[in-house]
Amino acid sequence: MQISPCPPLIEGGWENLKALFGVVLKEEMMEKINHTIADIKLLDEKSMAEARIRQDGLTKPQGSLGQLESLSIQIAGIKANPRPRITHKVIFTLAGDHGVTQEGVSAYPSEVTPQMVGNFLRGGAGISVLARHVGARVVVADLGVASVLEQHPDLKNKKVAMGTQNMVRGPAMSREEAIRSIEAGIDLVEEELGKGIDVLGTGDMGIGNTTASSAITSSITGTDVASVTGKGTGLKDEDVDRKVKTIQKALGVNRPNPKDAIDVLSKVGGFEIGGIAGVILAGARYSIPVVIDGFISGAAALIATVLSPLVKSYLIASHQSAEQGHKIILKFLGLKPLLNLDLRLGEGTGAALGISLVEASVKILDEMATFAEAGVSEKN
């Protein structure tokens, strides 16, 4: 009996088969992210139309409350409710360290990251004060602090690794680690849903993360590095020059693909930035308004919107940071900041202030009387 040769498994032989398996594995790795993205919906037009009609009928000249009016209509569309209310306010402050600090790109040492996490947990940080001021709870999470943190009932352990690698010498993290950081952010939101989330804010802590954010911003927006790089925590001019050259070198070494958000994040990002991107995606999936903080949260928003352009409709820019790259991010995303106070602290401080304006906008929409309700004559 003649035995015919075994046919090739797929055209192209073993190399193509390995490539096919690689695609399958990547799809499986992205399963949680893909499911989250698939569930993000367009804003509810009917609720927005009803909210707009009510806004136009309130006892004020139309448009006289400016951005508060458009903001309330956006919230109505996000929550599919023409008269939404805000009760449960949550700020997610994510921490991670960056290997690129070895290049002298920060005015502060990396030890500050775990020290500030402790400050958050004790309630002594800027975000702690402003969160109390606006009545928000703060969720503090370790995404990649480069040290072992003491266990604490209020600390979420989502550590992907002990800080990123030095992106000047190669990728900041593996593609798998980048995916895990985004998934960790999604998990954080899902774990808090049972306690209630009507609006969420994003915040960060990580020495060196403005360097990563500048690299992400330059890559995705196509803007030159010098235009998106600032002083961070307070660098001198000559140190900023070194920071720019460090980022240029990292981008040259890694060549991230701006159309592939995971590639950008893995090559020049940070674990807390990936986590914030996951928080943003989950917020959109669960119809929660997402109030983003400053430059680092903006870089995470770039990652999230490359993954899902629908996310843009759920974003609210709390403020315009003093970091020059943040203005470029907001313009690229088409977002108008609520405040411009020269903030550059991070932690979610700007988001806390932004959340207070979100709450004010929906209270105006819901509680202010219409001309008909108040018996006030409308304009001729």
C-alpha positions as CSV (number, residue, x, y, z in Angstrom):
1,M,0.0,0.0,0.0
2,Q,1.4,3.4,-1.0
3,I,1.2,6.0,1.7
4,S,0.7,9.5,0.4
5,P,2.8,12.2,2.1
6,C,1.1,14.2,4.8
7,P,-0.2,17.4,3.3
8,P,1.1,20.7,4.8
9,L,-1.0,21.9,7.7
10,I,-1.4,25.3,6.2
11,E,0.0,27.0,3.2
12,G,3.4,28.4,4.0
13,G,4.4,25.6,6.4
14,W,5.4,25.6,10.0
15,E,6.3,29.4,10.2
16,N,2.8,30.4,9.1
17,L,1.3,27.9,11.6
18,K,3.2,29.4,14.4
19,A,2.1,32.9,13.3
20,L,-1.5,31.7,13.2
21,F,-1.2,30.3,16.8
22,G,0.3,33.6,17.8
23,V,-2.7,35.5,16.5
24,V,-5.0,33.1,18.4
25,L,-3.0,33.6,21.6
26,K,-3.1,37.4,21.2
27,E,-6.9,37.3,20.7
28,E,-7.3,35.1,23.9
29,M,-5.0,37.5,25.8
30,M,-7.2,40.4,24.7
31,E,-10.5,38.7,25.5
32,K,-11.4,40.8,28.5
33,I,-10.4,44.0,26.8
34,N,-12.3,43.1,23.6
35,H,-15.5,42.2,25.5
36,T,-15.3,45.5,27.3
37,I,-14.9,47.4,24.1
38,A,-17.7,45.5,22.4
39,D,-20.1,46.6,25.1
40,I,-19.4,50.4,24.7
41,K,-22.5,52.1,23.2
42,L,-23.2,55.4,21.6
43,L,-24.7,58.0,23.9
44,D,-28.5,57.9,24.2
45,E,-29.8,60.6,21.8
46,K,-33.3,60.6,23.1
47,S,-32.2,61.4,26.7
48,M,-29.9,64.1,25.4
49,A,-32.7,65.7,23.3
50,E,-35.0,65.7,26.4
51,A,-32.3,67.2,28.6
52,R,-31.6,69.9,25.9
53,I,-35.3,70.8,25.8
54,R,-35.4,71.1,29.6
55,Q,-32.2,73.1,29.7
56,D,-33.7,75.6,27.2
57,G,-36.8,75.9,29.3
58,L,-35.1,76.7,32.6
59,T,-35.4,80.1,34.2
60,K,-32.4,81.7,32.6
61,P,-31.4,82.9,29.1
62,Q,-30.6,80.0,26.9
63,G,-26.9,79.2,27.1
64,S,-26.2,81.5,30.0
65,L,-24.7,78.7,32.1
66,G,-22.3,77.8,29.3
67,Q,-20.4,74.6,29.7
68,L,-22.5,73.5,32.6
69,E,-25.4,73.2,30.2
70,S,-23.6,71.1,27.6
71,L,-22.0,69.0,30.3
72,S,-25.4,68.1,31.8
73,I,-26.7,67.1,28.4
74,Q,-23.6,64.9,27.9
75,I,-24.2,63.2,31.3
76,A,-27.8,62.6,30.3
77,G,-26.7,60.8,27.2
78,I,-24.0,58.8,29.0
79,K,-26.5,57.6,31.7
80,A,-29.5,57.3,29.3
81,N,-31.5,59.5,31.7
82,P,-32.7,63.0,30.8
83,R,-32.5,64.0,34.5
84,P,-29.5,62.1,35.9
85,R,-28.3,62.4,39.5
86,I,-24.9,62.0,41.0
87,T,-24.6,60.3,44.4
88,H,-21.6,57.9,44.3
89,K,-18.4,59.6,43.3
90,V,-15.2,57.5,43.0
91,I,-11.6,58.5,42.1
92,F,-9.2,55.8,41.0
93,T,-5.6,56.7,41.9
94,L,-3.2,54.2,40.4
95,A,0.6,54.0,41.2
96,G,3.5,52.6,39.3
97,D,7.3,53.1,38.9
98,H,9.3,53.8,35.7
99,G,12.7,52.3,34.8
100,V,13.5,55.4,32.7
101,T,14.2,57.3,35.9
102,Q,17.6,55.8,35.6
103,E,18.3,58.4,33.0
104,G,17.8,61.4,35.4
105,V,14.5,62.6,34.0
106,S,12.9,63.4,37.3
107,A,13.6,65.8,40.1
108,Y,12.4,63.3,42.7
109,P,13.8,59.8,43.5
110,S,11.6,56.7,42.9
111,E,11.3,56.1,46.6
112,V,8.7,58.9,46.6
113,T,6.2,56.6,44.8
114,P,5.7,54.1,47.7
115,Q,5.9,56.9,50.2
116,M,3.1,58.8,48.5
117,V,1.0,55.6,48.4
118,G,1.2,55.5,52.1
119,N,0.2,59.2,52.3
120,F,-2.9,58.4,50.2
121,L,-3.8,55.6,52.5
122,R,-3.4,57.8,55.6
123,G,-5.6,60.5,54.0
124,G,-2.9,63.1,54.0
125,A,-2.4,63.8,50.3
126,G,-3.8,66.5,48.1
127,I,-6.3,64.0,46.5
128,S,-7.3,62.9,50.0
129,V,-8.3,66.4,50.9
130,L,-10.1,67.3,47.7
131,A,-11.9,63.9,47.6
132,R,-13.3,64.6,51.1
133,H,-14.2,68.1,49.9
134,V,-16.3,66.8,47.0
135,G,-17.6,63.7,48.9
136,A,-15.8,61.1,46.7
137,R,-14.2,57.9,47.8
138,V,-10.6,57.2,46.6
139,V,-9.6,53.7,45.4
140,V,-5.8,53.4,45.7
141,A,-4.1,50.7,43.6
142,D,-0.6,49.4,43.2
143,L,-0.2,48.6,39.5
144,G,3.6,48.5,39.4
145,V,5.4,50.1,42.3
146,A,9.0,49.0,42.3
147,S,8.9,47.8,45.9
148,V,6.8,45.5,48.1
149,L,4.1,47.6,49.8
150,E,2.7,46.7,53.2
151,Q,-0.7,45.2,53.1
152,H,-3.5,47.7,53.8
153,P,-7.3,47.1,53.8
154,D,-7.7,50.2,51.5
155,L,-4.9,49.3,49.1
156,K,-5.8,47.3,45.9
157,N,-2.9,45.0,44.9
158,K,-2.9,44.8,41.1
159,K,0.8,44.8,40.7
160,V,1.9,43.7,37.2
161,A,5.6,43.9,37.9
162,M,8.1,45.7,40.1
163,G,8.2,48.8,37.9
164,T,8.8,49.1,34.1
165,Q,12.1,48.5,32.4
166,N,14.2,51.4,31.1
167,M,12.5,52.2,27.8
168,V,15.8,53.7,26.4
169,R,17.2,50.2,26.3
170,G,14.1,48.4,25.0
171,P,10.4,48.0,25.7
172,A,9.1,49.3,29.0
173,M,7.1,46.1,29.4
174,S,6.0,43.0,27.4
175,R,2.9,43.1,25.4
176,E,1.3,40.6,27.8
177,E,2.1,43.0,30.7
178,A,0.6,45.9,28.9
179,I,-2.6,43.9,28.4
180,R,-2.6,42.8,32.1
181,S,-2.3,46.4,33.2
182,I,-5.4,47.5,31.2
183,E,-7.3,44.5,32.5
184,A,-6.3,45.4,36.0
185,G,-8.0,48.8,35.5
186,I,-11.1,47.2,34.2
187,D,-11.2,44.9,37.2
188,L,-10.9,47.8,39.6
189,V,-14.0,49.4,38.2
190,E,-15.9,46.2,38.2
191,E,-15.0,45.5,41.8
192,E,-16.4,48.9,42.9
193,L,-19.7,48.7,40.9
194,G,-21.5,47.0,43.8
195,K,-20.8,50.0,46.0
196,G,-22.1,52.4,43.4
197,I,-20.4,54.6,40.8
198,D,-22.3,57.4,39.3
199,V,-19.2,59.3,38.1
200,L,-15.5,58.3,38.2
201,G,-12.3,60.3,38.2
202,T,-8.8,59.1,37.2
203,G,-5.6,59.9,39.0
204,D,-1.9,58.7,39.1
205,M,1.2,58.4,41.1
206,G,4.6,57.5,39.6
207,I,7.9,59.2,39.5
208,G,8.9,59.4,35.9
209,N,5.4,59.1,34.4
210,T,5.5,62.4,32.6
211,T,8.4,61.0,30.6
212,A,6.3,58.0,29.6
213,S,3.3,60.2,28.9
214,S,5.3,62.5,26.7
215,A,6.5,59.5,24.7
216,I,2.9,58.2,24.3
217,T,1.6,61.6,23.3
218,S,4.3,62.1,20.7
219,S,3.8,58.7,19.3
220,I,0.0,58.8,19.0
221,T,-0.5,62.4,18.1
222,G,2.5,62.6,15.8
223,T,3.8,65.8,17.6
224,D,7.5,66.3,18.0
225,V,8.9,65.4,21.4
226,A,10.0,68.8,22.5
227,S,6.5,70.2,22.1
228,V,4.9,67.6,24.4
229,T,7.6,67.5,27.1
230,G,7.5,69.7,30.2
231,K,9.2,70.1,33.5
232,G,7.3,67.4,35.3
233,T,7.9,67.6,39.0
234,G,10.1,70.7,38.6
235,L,13.1,70.1,36.4
236,K,15.5,72.8,35.4
237,D,15.7,73.8,31.7
238,E,18.9,71.8,31.1
239,D,17.3,68.8,32.7
240,V,14.3,69.2,30.4
241,D,16.7,69.1,27.4
242,R,18.0,65.8,28.7
243,K,14.5,64.5,29.2
244,V,13.6,65.4,25.6
245,K,16.7,63.6,24.3
246,T,15.9,60.5,26.4
247,I,12.3,60.3,25.0
248,Q,13.6,60.7,21.5
249,K,16.1,57.9,22.0
250,A,13.4,55.7,23.5
251,L,11.1,56.3,20.5
252,G,13.9,55.6,18.1
253,V,14.9,52.4,19.9
254,N,11.3,51.0,20.2
255,R,9.5,52.5,17.2
256,P,5.9,52.1,18.7
257,N,3.1,51.7,16.2
258,P,0.7,54.6,16.8
259,K,-2.3,52.6,15.4
260,D,-1.6,49.8,18.0
261,A,-2.4,51.1,21.5
262,I,-1.0,48.0,23.1
263,D,2.3,48.4,21.2
264,V,2.6,52.0,22.3
265,L,1.8,51.2,25.9
266,S,4.2,48.2,26.1
267,K,7.1,50.1,24.5
268,V,7.0,53.5,26.2
269,G,4.2,53.4,28.7
270,G,3.7,52.6,32.4
271,F,1.6,50.2,34.4
272,E,-0.4,52.9,36.0
273,I,-1.1,54.5,32.6
274,G,-2.3,51.1,31.3
275,G,-4.5,50.7,34.4
276,I,-6.0,54.2,33.9
277,A,-6.8,53.3,30.3
278,G,-8.6,50.2,31.6
279,V,-10.5,52.3,34.1
280,I,-11.6,54.6,31.2
281,L,-12.7,51.7,29.1
282,A,-14.7,50.1,31.9
283,G,-16.3,53.5,32.7
284,A,-17.5,53.8,29.2
285,R,-18.7,50.1,29.2
286,Y,-20.8,50.7,32.3
287,S,-22.2,54.0,31.2
288,I,-20.3,56.0,33.8
289,P,-19.0,59.6,33.0
290,V,-15.2,59.5,33.1
291,V,-13.6,62.7,34.5
292,I,-9.9,62.6,33.5
293,D,-7.2,64.4,35.5
294,G,-4.2,65.9,33.8
295,F,-1.3,64.9,31.6
296,I,-0.9,61.3,32.7
297,S,-4.6,60.6,32.6
298,G,-4.6,62.3,29.2
299,A,-2.0,59.9,27.9
300,A,-4.0,57.0,29.2
301,A,-7.1,58.4,27.4
302,L,-5.1,58.4,24.2
303,I,-4.4,54.7,24.7
304,A,-8.1,54.0,25.5
305,T,-9.4,56.0,22.5
306,V,-7.1,54.2,20.1
307,L,-8.6,51.0,21.4
308,S,-12.1,52.3,21.1
309,P,-12.9,55.7,19.5
310,L,-16.4,55.6,21.1
311,V,-14.7,56.3,24.5
312,K,-14.3,59.9,23.6
313,S,-18.0,60.7,24.2
314,Y,-17.7,59.5,27.8
315,L,-14.7,61.7,28.6
316,I,-14.8,64.9,30.5
317,A,-11.6,66.9,30.8
318,S,-11.5,68.3,34.3
319,H,-8.7,70.8,33.6
320,Q,-5.9,71.9,31.4
321,S,-2.6,71.0,33.1
322,A,0.4,73.2,33.3
323,E,2.2,70.4,31.4
324,Q,2.5,71.6,27.8
325,G,1.7,68.2,26.3
326,H,-1.7,68.1,28.0
327,K,-3.0,70.9,25.8
328,I,-2.0,68.9,22.7
329,I,-3.8,65.8,24.1
330,L,-7.0,67.7,24.7
331,K,-7.0,69.3,21.3
332,F,-6.3,65.8,19.7
333,L,-9.2,64.3,21.6
334,G,-11.5,67.3,21.0
335,L,-12.0,67.9,24.7
336,K,-12.7,71.3,26.3
337,P,-11.3,71.5,29.8
338,L,-13.6,72.7,32.6
339,L,-10.9,74.5,34.5
340,N,-7.5,76.0,33.9
341,L,-5.8,76.5,37.3
342,D,-2.2,75.6,36.3
343,L,-2.5,72.3,38.2
344,R,0.3,69.7,37.7
345,L,0.1,67.5,40.8
346,G,-1.8,64.6,39.4
347,E,-3.2,62.0,41.9
348,G,-6.7,62.8,40.6
349,T,-6.8,66.3,42.2
350,G,-8.1,68.0,39.0
351,A,-10.6,65.2,38.5
352,A,-12.0,65.8,42.0
353,L,-12.6,69.4,41.2
354,G,-14.1,68.4,37.8
355,I,-16.5,66.0,39.5
356,S,-17.9,68.8,41.6
357,L,-18.8,70.6,38.4
358,V,-20.3,67.5,36.9
359,E,-22.5,67.2,40.0
360,A,-23.4,71.0,39.8
361,S,-24.4,70.6,36.2
362,V,-26.9,67.8,36.7
363,K,-28.3,69.5,39.8
364,I,-29.0,72.6,37.6
365,L,-30.7,70.4,35.1
366,D,-32.8,68.5,37.6
367,E,-33.5,71.0,40.4
368,M,-33.8,74.4,38.6
369,A,-37.3,75.4,37.7
370,T,-38.5,75.9,34.2
371,F,-40.3,79.1,33.2
372,A,-43.6,77.2,33.2
373,E,-43.0,75.7,36.7
374,A,-42.0,79.0,38.2
375,G,-44.7,81.1,36.5
376,V,-42.0,83.4,35.0
377,S,-42.5,85.0,31.6
378,E,-40.3,83.9,28.9
379,K,-38.6,86.3,26.5
380,N,-40.6,87.8,23.6
